[in-house]
């Protein structure tokens, strides 16, 4: 019996993970084909609109697509339902603080999302040193630049914005290695 690491990695671990990998690929494929917005698993739709408004201030749509167009709110919801489920309380308490600050600064306002852009920016500046805002900023950037299969970066908007070429593999230009070996005297 072959007991090398290569055998165990390629045969045993590969078979065990095959179903999960296939499931992830299928989820990504169906999500990209879907014309309806995904349902929220953790976030209440009204709270999601408020969080999305803050994320849109972190990555605004001023010089290209921003957080809203990239669908970062769906990544955040997925993060809070999976790998960052222990951070739900930070979001809950953070949004309570945001609403309190909004009422203090703009007593006639009904919601953060209904505030004009300049007032949203003023509110974000008040909360930018909070633990909640730090976490939201990390989630927003991850969602904007991460793989679309994780729920954000809709239609690869973030990648297009930074000029990332999404290819399975990259090849050096033809003759690149030949030129290197001829020039080095090898």
N, C-alpha and C positions, 0 to 999 in steps of 0.2 A: 504494500500500500504506500502511495506517495503521500508523505506528510509534510511537504514543504509549505512555506507560507503562500507561495503562488497558488498552489492547489487549493488551499483553504479559502484564500481570498477570491479566486476566480470561480470556484465551484460551490462552496458552501455558503459564503456570505452573499455571493451574487444571486443565488437562487432565493435566499431568504428575503432579499431586498427587491427582487424583481417585481412582485405584486405592488409594493408601495411606490416604486418608480413609475410603473405603468399607470397607477392611479393618479399620481401627481401630473403626469403628462396629459392624461385624459381630462383632468380638471382644468388644466391650463388651456387645452384646446377648446373645450366647451365654453369656458369663460370668454375666450377671445372671439368666439362665434356668436355669443349671446348679444341680442340687441336690447335686452332689458337690463336695468341696473340691478346689481346683486342686492340681496336682502342683508340687512345688518344682523349680525349674530349677537352682539353685545350692546352696541350703542342704540339709544333711543333716537329715532329720526330727528326730533327737535334738537337734541343735544349734538347730534352729528352735524347739523347745519351750523351750529355755533362753533364747534371745533374746526370745521372746514373753513370758517371765516378767519380764524386765527392762523391756520396753516396757509391760507391765501395771503396773509401778511408776511409770513416767513419766506415764501417763494411766490412773489406776486406775478401777475400777468402783464407786467409793464413792457418788457423787452422780448417777450415771447410767451409761450404757454407757461402757466404756473401750476401751483399745487392743485387748484380746483380742476383744471383741465386734465391733469394727470391722474385724478381720482385717488389722491392720497388718503382720503377718508376711509376708503374700502380696505386699504392696507392697514390703517390704524385699527379698524374694527377687527380685522383678521389677527393682527398682533395681539390685541387684547383678548381674543378668544383662544389663542394658541400659545406661542412662545413667551409672550409678556402678560399672561393672564394674571400674574401676581401684581401687575401695575394698575389694575382697574381702580383701586382705591385712590391712587394718585390722581387719576383722571377725574374721578367723582368729586374729590375734595378740591381739586384745582378748578373745576368748572363752577363749584359753589363760590370759590373766592373770586373768580372772574365775574360772575353775576353780581356779587356784592360790590365789587369795584366799579362795575358798569353803573349800578344804581347810584353810587356815591358821586361819580363823575358826571353822569348824564341821567339825572332823575326822571326826565320825561321819556326816556327810551323804553322800548318794549323788549328788545333783544339786541345782542351783539351784532347779529347778522344784519339788522335793520339800520345800524349806525352808518353814517357816511364814512368814507375811507379814512379821512384825517382823524376822526374820533376813534375808529378802530385802531389806528396806529398809536394814538395816545394811550388807549387802554392796554395795548400790548406792551408799551414801554413801562407801564406801571407793574406788570406781572413778569417782566422778562428775567428777573432774578429768582423766580420761584422754581421749585423742583418740577412742578407740573410743566412749566414752559420749557425747561431743559429737555424733558422727556418728549414733549410734543415736537420740539425742534428736531430731535434725533429721528423720531418716527417720520416726520415730514421729509427730511432729506433722504432717509432710507427708501421711503415710498417713491419719491421723485426719481431716484437714480437706480433703484433695485430692479431685479428681474420682474417683468410684468406678471408672471405666474403667481407672484405673492400678493397681488391685489392692487398695486399702484402702478405708476408708470404706464398708464393707459396708452395704447398704440405707440409705445416706446417714445413718448413725448420727451421725457427727460434725457434719454440717450440722444435723440435727434438734436435737442437743444445744446448739448455739450459737444456734439460731433462724434459721438461714439459709434463706431461701425460694428453692428451686431452680426458677426459671422461665427460659424462653428469653429473655424480654425483660421489662422493667419499664416500666410506664406511670404517669405522675403521676395523681393523682386528677382526676376529671372537673371541668373548669372551672379547674384550677390556673393555667394560662397566661392565661386570660381575666381572672382576678382579679389577676394580676401586672400585666398591661398596663393595666387600668382604674385600678389604684392608682398607677401610675407616671406617669399623665398622657400616655401615648403614644397 
